[in-house]
């Protein structure tokens, strides 16, 4: 992401609101001049919930390196918690996008009685790739040596086309929500 613009302060904090040192991931908060005060449109409660003192967040998770550069991990609402380990779908999606069998991909957490959440990947096959068990095995094998074991998808499904809006934004909730119907998310 780079460094903050002049007049803008950026901090990374833990779940208790304490500022974190470089190299530690947490929620990203920004402080801007009053003329640029952040507000959610027609939602005062959501606006108030986004603030930590004079700093606000839009739910991004990231960290600073030693040189003061900000790196984005993912959005907090997309984070998957597997046996108390925070897993960021964007990291997994980036690796899966490198696989020649994958045209597009979405990764998200689904309920798991033992793990809390398990990692689900939904893949739109690349043109000419036939969805099936052989492709599933080959895609998962592609992850060997590229993704740590605790970050590998526990299940992989295929879909003809991922749901996206006209600008290309992925509707991940449309994929995730059916798995969580009738359940409360842990995060």
C-alpha positions in Angstrom: 0.0 0.0 0.0 2.9 2.3 0.6 3.2 5.2 3.1 0.5 7.5 4.3 -0.1 10.8 2.5 0.8 14.1 4.3 -1.9 15.1 6.9 -2.9 11.4 7.3 -1.9 9.2 10.2 -2.2 5.4 9.9 -1.9 3.0 12.8 -2.3 -0.8 13.1 -3.9 -2.1 16.3 -4.7 -5.4 18.0 -8.2 -6.5 19.1 -7.9 -4.4 22.3 -7.0 -1.2 20.4 -3.3 -1.2 21.3 -0.9 -0.1 18.6 1.2 -2.9 17.2 4.9 -2.8 16.3 6.1 -3.4 12.7 5.7 -6.9 11.4 2.5 -7.6 13.4 -0.9 -7.7 11.6 -3.9 -6.0 13.0 -6.8 -3.7 12.0 -5.7 -0.6 10.0 -7.0 2.8 11.3 -6.5 6.2 9.8 -6.8 9.7 11.1 -7.6 12.4 8.5 -8.1 16.2 8.7 -11.6 17.1 9.9 -12.6 18.3 6.4 -12.2 14.7 5.2 -14.0 13.1 8.2 -15.1 9.6 7.4 -18.8 8.7 7.5 -21.0 5.9 6.4 -23.9 7.3 4.3 -27.0 7.5 6.5 -25.6 5.2 9.1 -24.5 7.0 12.3 -24.2 3.8 14.3 -21.9 2.2 11.8 -19.9 5.4 11.6 -19.5 5.5 15.4 -18.5 1.8 15.4 -15.7 2.5 12.8 -13.9 5.0 15.2 -11.2 4.4 17.7 -10.8 7.9 19.2 -10.0 10.1 16.2 -9.0 7.2 14.0 -11.4 5.2 11.8 -11.3 1.9 10.0 -13.0 0.3 7.0 -12.1 -3.1 8.2 -8.8 -3.7 6.5 -6.1 -5.8 8.1 -2.5 -5.3 7.5 0.9 -4.4 9.0 3.8 -2.0 8.7 7.3 -3.2 7.8 10.4 -1.7 9.5 10.7 1.0 6.9 7.1 2.3 7.6 5.5 0.9 4.5 1.9 -0.4 5.0 1.0 -3.9 3.7 -2.6 -5.1 3.3 -3.5 -8.7 4.3 -7.2 -8.7 3.7 -10.5 -7.4 5.1 -11.3 -8.3 8.7 -14.7 -9.6 7.7 -13.1 -12.1 5.3 -10.6 -13.5 7.7 -10.9 -17.2 8.5 -10.2 -18.5 11.9 -9.0 -22.1 11.8 -8.1 -23.5 15.3 -7.3 -20.0 16.5 -5.1 -19.3 13.5 -6.0 -16.2 11.4 -6.0 -17.1 7.7 -6.4 -14.4 5.1 -8.2 -15.5 1.9 -6.4 -13.0 -0.3 -3.1 -14.8 0.3 -4.6 -18.2 -0.8 -6.4 -16.6 -3.7 -3.2 -15.0 -5.0 -1.5 -18.4 -5.0 -4.5 -20.2 -6.7 -4.6 -17.5 -9.4 -1.1 -18.6 -10.4 -2.4 -22.2 -11.2 -3.0 -22.5 -15.0 -6.1 -24.6 -14.3 -7.8 -21.7 -12.4 -9.6 -19.0 -14.3 -11.0 -17.3 -11.2 -11.2 -18.2 -7.5 -12.9 -17.2 -4.2 -11.7 -18.4 -0.8 -13.8 -18.1 2.4 -14.5 -19.7 5.7 -17.3 -22.2 6.3 -18.5 -23.7 9.6 -16.5 -26.6 11.0 -17.4 -28.3 14.3 -13.8 -29.3 15.0 -11.8 -26.4 13.6 -14.3 -23.5 14.1 -14.0 -22.7 10.4 -12.5 -24.6 7.5 -11.1 -23.1 4.3 -13.3 -23.4 1.2 -12.1 -22.6 -2.3 -14.6 -22.1 -5.1 -12.9 -22.2 -8.5 -14.0 -21.1 -11.9 -12.0 -23.4 -14.2 -9.7 -21.8 -16.8 -11.0 -22.1 -20.4 -10.7 -25.7 -21.6 -10.3 -27.2 -18.1 -12.9 -29.8 -17.2 -14.2 -29.5 -13.6 -13.9 -32.7 -11.8 -11.9 -34.8 -9.4 -8.8 -34.9 -11.5 -8.7 -31.0 -11.8 -9.4 -30.7 -8.1 -6.5 -33.0 -7.3 -4.2 -31.1 -9.7 -5.1 -27.7 -8.3 -4.5 -28.8 -4.7 -1.2 -30.5 -5.8 -0.2 -27.2 -7.3 -0.3 -25.7 -3.8 2.5 -28.0 -2.6 5.5 -25.9 -1.6 3.6 -22.7 -2.4 1.3 -22.5 0.5 1.7 -23.6 4.2 -0.4 -26.6 5.2 -2.5 -24.6 7.6 -3.5 -22.2 4.8 -4.5 -24.9 2.2 -8.2 -25.2 1.3 -9.9 -28.0 3.2 -12.4 -28.3 0.3 -12.6 -27.1 -3.3 -15.7 -26.7 -5.4 -16.2 -25.7 -9.0 -18.5 -23.1 -10.4 -19.2 -22.2 -14.0 -18.8 -18.4 -13.2 -18.1 -16.5 -10.0 -20.8 -13.9 -9.2 -19.4 -10.5 -10.0 -21.0 -7.1 -10.4 -20.6 -5.2 -13.7 -17.4 -3.5 -12.4 -15.9 -6.9 -11.6 -16.3 -6.8 -7.8 -16.8 -10.3 -6.5 -20.0 -11.0 -4.5 -18.2 -13.3 -2.0 -21.2 -13.2 0.3 -23.4 -15.0 -2.3 -21.0 -17.9 -2.1 -20.3 -17.8 1.7 -23.8 -17.0 3.1 -25.5 -20.3 2.3 -23.0 -22.2 4.5 -23.6 -19.9 7.4 -27.4 -19.9 7.2 -28.9 -20.3 10.7 -25.5 -20.0 12.3 -23.6 -17.1 14.0 -20.1 -16.4 12.6 -17.3 -16.8 15.1 -15.6 -13.6 13.9 
